[in-house]
Amino acid sequence: MKSYIELGCLVISVSDNGIGIDPYNLDLIFNKLHRVESSVEGNGVGLYLVKEILETSGGKVAVKSEQGKGSVFTVFLPIKSKPKAP
């Protein structure tokens, strides 16, 4: 995991060296109820909820993946300055 501040955003990247995500599913993974055939159980709302929560907060999430090499998920969170005391 890496994190840094860039242009008013906290940027957090999480990577793995797993099987990666095929191009067809890569375009769909943030869709509500999208699931792929897997031995892991789930209802297909995890990444959708992550995206919705981040976008509600003014942030975003991006993914890069290559089959056989792994994936990198990057989260961008806006940094909001605290109001100054009177």
C-alpha positions in Angstrom: 0.0 0.0 0.0 1.2 3.5 -0.9 -0.2 6.8 0.0 0.7 10.4 -0.9 -0.9 13.8 -1.3 -1.3 15.2 -4.8 -3.2 18.3 -5.9 -5.4 18.5 -2.8 -6.1 14.8 -2.7 -4.9 12.0 -0.5 -4.0 9.2 -2.9 -3.9 5.6 -1.6 -2.9 2.7 -3.9 -3.3 -1.0 -3.0 -1.8 -3.6 -5.3 -1.5 -7.3 -5.5 0.2 -9.9 -7.7 -2.8 -12.1 -8.1 -4.5 -13.4 -11.2 -5.6 -10.0 -12.4 -9.0 -9.0 -13.9 -9.9 -9.8 -17.5 -10.7 -6.8 -19.7 -14.4 -7.7 -20.0 -14.9 -7.7 -16.2 -12.6 -4.7 -15.6 -15.3 -2.5 -17.3 -18.0 -4.0 -15.0 -16.5 -4.5 -11.5 -17.9 -1.3 -10.1 -21.5 -2.1 -11.3 -24.0 -2.9 -8.7 -24.5 -6.7 -8.3 -21.8 -7.6 -10.8 -20.3 -11.0 -10.0 -17.9 -13.4 -11.6 -17.8 -17.1 -11.3 -15.5 -17.9 -8.3 -15.1 -20.2 -5.4 -15.3 -17.1 -3.2 -18.9 -16.2 -2.1 -20.2 -12.7 -2.3 -23.2 -10.7 -3.4 -21.5 -8.3 -5.8 -21.9 -5.0 -3.9 -18.5 -4.4 -2.4 -16.8 -2.4 -5.1 -20.0 -0.7 -6.0 -20.4 0.5 -2.4 -16.7 1.7 -2.3 -17.3 3.7 -5.5 -20.6 5.2 -4.3 -19.2 6.2 -0.8 -16.1 7.8 -2.4 -18.1 9.7 -5.0 -20.5 10.9 -2.3 -17.4 12.3 -0.5 -16.0 13.9 -3.6 -13.5 11.2 -4.2 -13.1 8.4 -6.7 -11.5 5.0 -7.2 -9.6 3.7 -10.2 -8.3 0.3 -11.1 -5.5 -1.0 -13.4 -5.1 -4.7 -14.0 -3.3 -7.1 -16.2 -4.2 -10.8 -16.3 -1.6 -13.0 -14.7 0.2 -10.0 -13.1 -2.2 -8.5 -10.6 -4.2 -5.3 -10.0 -3.8 -1.9 -8.5 -6.7 0.0 -7.0 -6.1 3.7 -6.4 -8.4 5.8 -4.1 -8.5 9.6 -4.4 -9.8 11.4 -1.3 -10.2 15.2 -1.4 -8.5 17.1 1.4 -10.8 19.6 2.9 -9.3 22.4 4.9 -10.7 23.0 8.4 -12.5 26.3 8.9 -10.5 28.8 10.9 -11.7 29.8 14.3 -13.2 33.3 14.6 
